[in-house]
Amino acid sequence: MASPWTSLIACARVTDDPKTRPNRQDSLGQVFNEVPELYDRIRPGYPNELFADLVTITGMDERSSVLEVGCGTGQATRSLAALGCSVTAIEPGEEMAALARRRIAAFGNVEVETSMFEEWDDRGRRFDVLVAASSWHWVDPSIGRQRAHDVLHPAGWMALLGNVVVRRPGEPEVYAETADLHERFCPGNPGWGRPPLEDDVRTTDEGWGLVDGPGGPFGPTIVRWYPTVQWFDGDGFADHLRSLSLYRRLDRGVREPLLDAIAERIRTRMGDRASRRYLSVLRVGQRAE
């Protein structure tokens, strides 16, 4: 049996700040490229109402050009493509990009390029809208802010899409039921903690939210919230956690026993039914001159 010190050392490998890692492109590949099919199957998408609002706010139509930064497996890409606009999607993970190409193969208006945004060759192309769906936190803000401004046409728009995990008072919540397991298998991990209350998150409706947003090169933001929920059995919830960077970065010898224990706890204490509640969010700002 591994000692508690073994688990603690393995847990120390976890970090949530992409800007503190020496090679962010390698980290992206390691975190998500191992499980692209799982990521695509189990991670939440974005509601149709969000894209309808994006169209209304930005004036997008079939003549518009869209740059998507960090398309992953193409979850948001498919919704953008369905709008009929021209979409150029960039993704640094080769396996993720390959799956995105397969997922959007039926669309003739999308091109997926493999690159980090900071190093991407725009070849002089300019866009009407830049979209980043749960990916802007991977972009180096010292480069990304100005780059986003520069690749947009005058009066172009930047849109950050996200899913914030939340809880509601009195509702069973997985982390509250498994905090002891998290501490047993990976003690002292600064990432552990209960999700914030939904009403508290709704108060963060100014600026670009908790990510290091593009700021100065863009005007005041327009913010919209969309409550959504996913339901899982114990094994499904464990698979969901396997798709999250916080858990992907755990040493496998720590991660798998922890997730097995979480799945068993959901089966025995929560009736094998657990929710993952979100506030999907759209934050849109127009390019400043």
Buried (B, 14 or more C-beta within 10 A) or exposed (E): EEEEEEBBEBBEEBBEEBEEBEEBBEBBBBBBBEBBEBBBEBBBBBBEEBBEBBBEBBEBEEEBBBBBBBBBBBBBBBBBBEBBBBBBBBBBBEBBBBBBBEBBEEBEBBEBEBBBBBEBEBEEEEBBBBBBBBBBBBBBBEEBBEBBBEBBEEEBBBBBBBBBBBBBEEEBBBBEBBEEBBEBBBEEBEBBEEBBEBEEBBEBBEBBBEBBBBEEBBBEBBBBBBEBEBEBBBBBBBBBBBBBBBBBBBBEEBBBBBBBBBBBBBBEEBEBBBBBBBBBBBBBBBBEE
